[in-house]
Amino acid sequence: MKPATDTAKTSAPQWLLPGGMLLLSLLLVWCAQRSLRETDTISPDHVGMHYYLGKYQRLTGRTEQAVENLRRALANDWGSFQTHTELGNALIRLGRSEEAVASFQNALQLEPNHAEAHCGLGSIHYFKGELAEAVKHYSKALEKEPREVSALNNLAWIQSTSEDEAVRNGQEAVVLAERAVEVTEGKNPHIIMTLAAAYAEAGRFAEAVAAAERCIALARESGNENLAAAIGEQRDLYQKGQPLRAATP
């Protein structure tokens, strides 16, 4: 006879199946929000409450409220590098890059090797066209967190596509992009797009074309025809033996 414990392992209550899991998630969120409101009433200066509420609000798109709560947390605990970094992430979402830079710098004064803060500064410098600074901060992030996907992908993209020869490095870009593909299990078309560009910069055009074809297929599977079209244009360059230049991520 099959042991009862086997059945318990392979079955689940109906309310925990997909619809039930959604209901459970919503219930947990409601409970968390109620607990946070009650904590704010009892202890308005509760640092942890404001930090976690701010983080939750940033992740759910309520960025202005996130900034407010993260600033309240810092008013009572300026020495938290995690809170400074979280505030920097929220400020980036609002397009307030100078304030974000200050927040990330505060975090790095407290914890010089904090990968997320270096990654945030790297992205700000990249979009301002300050590529040498971007490379420096992405590299610092990877020294601490070698599998940090955004740093892997963005640094590889800069090293593959920049018009500045001083920051291009095809061989290193391939290593970084392949690691990013490994971390994401080959399921992210944007990262495979970076891998294709890296192969092209390294002169490995057949592999660049193959990676671009793979990226097109993934983009179409997800219904992203705009991305598929953009990759198609990049693939055409690789088929002609030409690397990609001056592209944005």
C-alpha positions as CSV (number, residue, x, y, z in Angstrom):
1,M,0.0,0.0,0.0
2,K,1.2,3.5,-0.9
3,P,2.1,5.4,2.3
4,A,-0.2,8.2,3.3
5,T,2.7,10.6,3.5
6,D,3.3,10.2,-0.2
7,T,-0.2,11.4,-1.0
8,A,0.3,14.3,1.3
9,K,3.3,15.3,-0.6
10,T,1.7,15.2,-4.0
11,S,-1.7,16.8,-3.3
12,A,-2.7,20.3,-2.2
13,P,-5.8,21.8,-0.8
14,Q,-8.0,23.3,-3.6
15,W,-7.7,26.8,-2.1
16,L,-3.9,26.7,-2.6
17,L,-4.2,26.0,-6.3
18,P,-3.5,29.0,-8.6
19,G,-6.6,31.1,-7.8
20,G,-6.2,30.2,-4.1
21,M,-2.6,31.2,-4.1
22,L,-3.5,34.6,-5.4
23,L,-6.1,34.9,-2.7
24,L,-3.6,33.9,-0.1
25,S,-1.1,36.5,-1.4
26,L,-3.6,39.3,-1.3
27,L,-4.6,38.3,2.2
28,L,-1.0,38.4,3.4
29,V,-0.5,41.8,1.8
30,W,-3.6,43.1,3.5
31,C,-2.4,41.8,6.8
32,A,1.0,43.4,6.3
33,Q,-0.5,46.7,5.5
34,R,-2.8,46.7,8.5
35,S,0.1,45.7,10.8
36,L,2.2,48.6,9.4
37,R,-0.6,51.1,9.9
38,E,-1.1,49.9,13.5
39,T,2.7,50.1,14.1
40,D,2.7,53.7,12.7
41,T,0.0,54.7,15.2
42,I,1.7,53.1,18.2
43,S,5.3,54.0,17.2
44,P,5.5,56.7,14.5
45,D,9.3,56.6,14.5
46,H,9.6,52.9,14.1
47,V,12.6,52.6,11.7
48,G,12.0,49.1,10.5
49,M,8.4,49.8,9.7
50,H,9.2,52.8,7.5
51,Y,12.0,51.0,5.7
52,Y,10.0,47.9,4.8
53,L,6.9,49.9,3.9
54,G,9.1,52.2,1.7
55,K,10.6,49.1,0.0
56,Y,7.2,47.6,-0.5
57,Q,5.8,50.8,-2.0
58,R,8.7,51.2,-4.4
59,L,8.3,47.6,-5.6
60,T,4.5,48.2,-6.1
61,G,4.9,51.5,-8.0
62,R,4.0,53.9,-5.2
63,T,7.3,55.7,-5.5
64,E,6.5,59.1,-3.9
65,Q,5.1,57.4,-0.8
66,A,8.2,55.1,-0.8
67,V,10.5,58.2,-0.7
68,E,8.5,59.7,2.2
69,N,8.8,56.5,4.3
70,L,12.4,55.9,3.5
71,R,13.3,59.5,4.5
72,R,11.4,58.9,7.8
73,A,13.4,55.8,8.4
74,L,16.7,57.7,7.8
75,A,15.6,60.5,10.1
76,N,15.8,58.0,12.9
77,D,18.7,55.8,11.6
78,W,21.0,57.7,9.3
79,G,23.6,54.9,9.5
80,S,21.6,52.3,7.5
81,F,23.3,51.9,4.1
82,Q,20.4,49.6,2.9
83,T,18.0,52.5,3.5
84,H,20.1,55.0,1.6
85,T,20.4,52.5,-1.3
86,E,16.6,51.8,-1.3
87,L,16.0,55.6,-1.3
88,G,18.4,56.0,-4.3
89,N,16.5,53.3,-6.2
90,A,13.2,55.1,-5.5
91,L,14.6,58.5,-6.6
92,I,15.9,56.9,-9.9
93,R,12.3,55.8,-10.6
94,L,11.2,59.4,-10.2
95,G,13.9,60.7,-12.5
96,R,15.6,62.6,-9.6
97,S,19.1,61.4,-10.5
98,E,21.1,64.0,-8.6
99,E,19.3,63.1,-5.4
100,A,19.8,59.4,-6.2
101,V,23.5,60.0,-6.6
102,A,23.7,61.5,-3.2
103,S,21.8,58.6,-1.6
104,F,24.0,56.0,-3.2
105,Q,27.1,57.9,-2.2
106,N,25.8,58.0,1.4
107,A,25.4,54.3,1.2
108,L,28.9,53.8,0.0
109,Q,30.4,56.0,2.7
110,L,28.8,53.6,5.2
111,E,29.5,50.4,3.2
112,P,32.1,50.9,0.5
113,N,31.6,47.5,-1.1
114,H,27.8,47.6,-1.3
115,A,27.1,46.1,-4.7
116,E,23.5,47.5,-5.2
117,A,24.7,51.1,-4.5
118,H,27.6,50.7,-7.0
119,C,25.1,49.3,-9.5
120,G,22.8,52.2,-9.1
121,L,25.6,54.7,-9.6
122,G,26.7,52.8,-12.6
123,S,23.3,53.1,-14.2
124,I,23.1,56.8,-13.6
125,H,26.5,57.4,-15.1
126,Y,25.7,55.2,-18.1
127,F,22.6,57.2,-19.0
128,K,24.5,60.4,-18.6
129,G,27.1,59.1,-21.1
130,E,29.8,59.0,-18.4
131,L,30.9,55.5,-19.5
132,A,34.3,55.3,-17.7
133,E,32.5,56.0,-14.4
134,A,29.8,53.5,-15.3
135,V,32.3,50.8,-16.0
136,K,34.1,51.6,-12.7
137,H,30.9,51.2,-10.6
138,Y,29.6,48.1,-12.4
139,S,33.0,46.5,-11.9
140,K,33.0,47.3,-8.2
141,A,29.5,45.8,-7.9
142,L,30.7,42.6,-9.5
143,E,33.7,42.3,-7.2
144,K,31.2,42.0,-4.4
145,E,28.4,40.2,-6.2
146,P,29.8,38.3,-9.2
147,R,26.3,37.1,-10.2
148,E,24.6,40.5,-10.1
149,V,22.6,40.3,-13.3
150,S,22.0,44.0,-14.0
151,A,25.8,44.8,-13.5
152,L,26.8,41.8,-15.7
153,N,24.4,42.7,-18.5
154,N,25.0,46.5,-18.5
155,L,28.8,46.3,-18.3
156,A,28.8,43.7,-21.1
157,W,26.6,45.9,-23.2
158,I,28.9,49.0,-22.7
159,Q,32.0,46.9,-23.5
160,S,30.3,45.5,-26.6
161,T,28.6,48.5,-28.2
162,S,30.3,51.7,-27.1
163,E,32.0,54.0,-29.7
164,D,34.7,54.6,-27.1
165,E,37.6,52.2,-27.8
166,A,38.9,52.8,-24.3
167,V,35.9,51.0,-22.7
168,R,35.3,48.4,-25.3
169,N,36.5,44.9,-24.5
170,G,34.9,42.1,-26.5
171,Q,36.5,39.2,-24.7
172,E,35.5,40.3,-21.2
173,A,32.0,41.2,-22.5
174,V,31.5,37.6,-23.7
175,V,32.5,36.3,-20.2
176,L,30.1,38.7,-18.5
177,A,27.2,38.1,-20.9
178,E,27.6,34.3,-20.8
179,R,27.5,34.5,-17.0
180,A,24.3,36.7,-17.1
181,V,22.7,34.2,-19.4
182,E,23.6,31.3,-17.0
183,V,22.2,33.2,-14.0
184,T,18.9,33.9,-15.9
185,E,18.8,30.3,-17.3
186,G,18.7,31.6,-20.9
187,K,15.2,32.9,-20.6
188,N,15.7,36.7,-20.8
189,P,15.8,38.0,-24.4
190,H,17.4,41.3,-23.4
191,I,20.4,39.5,-21.9
192,I,20.8,37.2,-24.9
193,M,20.7,40.4,-27.0
194,T,23.7,41.5,-25.0
195,L,25.4,38.2,-25.6
196,A,24.9,38.5,-29.3
197,A,26.5,42.0,-29.3
198,A,29.4,40.7,-27.2
199,Y,30.1,37.8,-29.6
200,A,30.1,40.3,-32.5
201,E,32.5,42.6,-30.7
202,A,34.8,39.6,-30.1
203,G,34.6,38.8,-33.8
204,R,32.6,35.6,-33.3
205,F,29.9,36.6,-35.8
206,A,28.4,33.1,-36.4
207,E,27.7,32.8,-32.7
208,A,26.4,36.4,-32.7
209,V,23.9,35.5,-35.4
210,A,22.8,32.4,-33.6
211,A,22.3,34.3,-30.3
212,A,20.3,37.0,-32.1
213,E,18.1,34.3,-33.7
214,R,17.5,32.8,-30.3
215,C,16.6,36.2,-28.9
216,I,14.1,36.9,-31.7
217,A,12.4,33.6,-30.9
218,L,12.1,34.4,-27.2
219,A,10.8,37.9,-27.9
220,R,8.1,36.5,-30.2
221,E,7.2,33.8,-27.7
222,S,6.4,36.6,-25.2
223,G,4.6,38.7,-27.8
224,N,7.3,41.4,-28.0
225,E,7.4,42.1,-31.7
226,N,9.2,45.5,-31.2
227,L,12.1,43.8,-29.5
228,A,12.1,41.0,-32.2
229,A,12.3,43.6,-34.9
230,A,15.2,45.5,-33.2
231,I,17.1,42.3,-32.8
232,G,16.5,41.4,-36.4
233,E,18.2,44.6,-37.4
234,Q,21.2,43.8,-35.2
235,R,21.3,40.3,-36.6
236,D,21.6,41.8,-40.1
237,L,24.7,43.7,-39.0
238,Y,26.3,40.5,-37.6
239,Q,25.6,38.6,-40.8
240,K,27.6,41.3,-42.6
241,G,30.5,40.9,-40.1
242,Q,29.8,44.2,-38.4
243,P,29.6,44.8,-34.6
244,L,27.0,47.0,-33.0
245,R,27.8,50.6,-32.1
246,A,26.3,53.4,-30.0
247,A,23.3,51.4,-29.0
248,T,21.2,52.1,-25.9
249,P,20.2,49.3,-23.5
